[in-house]
Amino acid sequence: MMFQPLDDFSFPSPPCTVDQVVELLYYDISLRDKVIMAQLSEQELDSIVYLSMAKTIRKEFGLFSGNTDLLSSCSSYLGRKYDTYEDPAMVIIKELWVKVKKTHNLLLVTKKNHPAT
């Protein structure tokens, strides 16, 4: 499920903000995965999505290999929007989750019976 590594793609310059990474991920994941992700609770996000995406995000976007601009961008969310114990990958995942909840949240539509006119 979710984001696949970008092995065949090289960035002209690595993304240096959370918003840039979220945009890349948003356009990379499938419609199905966006809809699924939008339906998850924050607790489910922590346990399901984080486990499947965090390692790849860390590697692909250089979180542990020198992308200090991105680390700084992630840090700006900690203590303000997220708990200070969360790691940079979780900041990115939660921001992606917020975006897909806005754009891919399914709504229940009910059919009303209308009397014949």
C-alpha positions in Angstrom: 0.0 0.0 0.0 1.0 3.6 -0.6 4.1 5.3 -1.8 6.6 3.3 -3.9 10.3 4.2 -3.9 11.4 6.6 -6.7 14.4 4.5 -7.7 14.4 5.6 -11.4 13.9 9.3 -10.6 16.5 11.7 -9.5 15.5 15.1 -8.1 17.1 18.2 -9.8 17.4 19.3 -6.2 15.9 17.4 -3.2 12.6 18.7 -1.9 13.4 21.0 1.1 10.0 21.6 2.6 7.3 19.4 4.0 4.9 20.9 1.4 7.1 19.9 -1.5 7.3 16.3 -0.2 3.6 16.1 0.4 2.9 17.3 -3.2 5.2 14.6 -4.6 3.7 11.9 -2.5 0.1 13.1 -3.2 0.6 12.8 -6.9 2.5 9.5 -6.6 -0.1 7.5 -4.6 -3.0 5.9 -6.3 -6.6 7.1 -6.0 -7.5 4.0 -4.1 -4.8 4.6 -1.5 -5.8 8.3 -1.2 -9.4 7.2 -0.4 -8.3 4.6 2.0 -5.9 7.0 3.7 -8.6 9.6 4.0 -10.9 7.2 5.9 -8.2 6.4 8.6 -8.2 7.8 12.1 -5.1 9.4 13.4 -4.4 6.2 15.5 -4.7 4.0 12.4 -2.5 6.4 10.5 0.2 5.9 13.2 0.0 2.2 13.2 -0.8 1.3 9.5 0.6 4.0 7.2 3.6 5.0 9.3 4.9 1.4 9.3 4.6 1.1 5.5 5.8 4.5 4.4 8.3 6.0 7.0 11.4 4.0 5.9 10.9 4.9 2.3 10.3 8.5 3.0 13.4 8.7 5.2 15.5 7.2 2.4 14.0 8.9 -0.7 14.0 12.4 0.7 17.3 12.3 2.7 15.9 12.7 6.2 18.8 10.8 7.6 21.4 11.6 5.0 21.8 15.3 5.0 18.7 17.0 3.8 18.9 19.6 6.6 16.4 22.0 5.0 13.7 19.3 5.0 14.6 18.3 8.6 14.3 21.9 9.6 10.9 22.2 7.8 9.7 19.1 9.6 10.9 20.5 12.9 8.9 23.6 12.5 5.7 21.5 12.8 6.8 19.8 16.0 5.6 21.3 19.2 3.2 23.5 17.2 1.0 21.1 15.2 2.4 17.7 16.4 3.9 16.2 19.5 7.6 16.9 19.9 8.4 13.2 20.1 7.3 12.5 16.5 9.9 12.0 13.8 10.2 13.9 10.6 8.6 11.1 8.5 5.5 11.2 10.7 5.2 14.9 10.2 5.2 14.4 6.4 2.7 11.5 6.6 0.3 13.5 8.8 0.5 16.4 6.4 -0.3 14.1 3.5 -3.2 12.6 5.5 -4.6 16.1 6.2 -4.4 16.8 2.4 -6.1 13.6 1.3 -8.8 14.0 4.0 -9.7 17.3 2.4 -9.7 16.0 -1.2 -10.7 12.3 -1.0 -13.0 11.9 1.9 -16.0 9.9 0.8 -19.4 11.2 1.8 -22.5 9.0 2.2 -25.2 10.0 -0.2 -28.7 8.7 0.4 -31.4 8.4 -2.1 -34.7 10.0 -1.0 -38.0 8.7 -2.4 -39.8 11.5 -4.1 -43.5 11.2 -4.7 -44.6 11.1 -8.3 -45.8 14.4 -9.5 
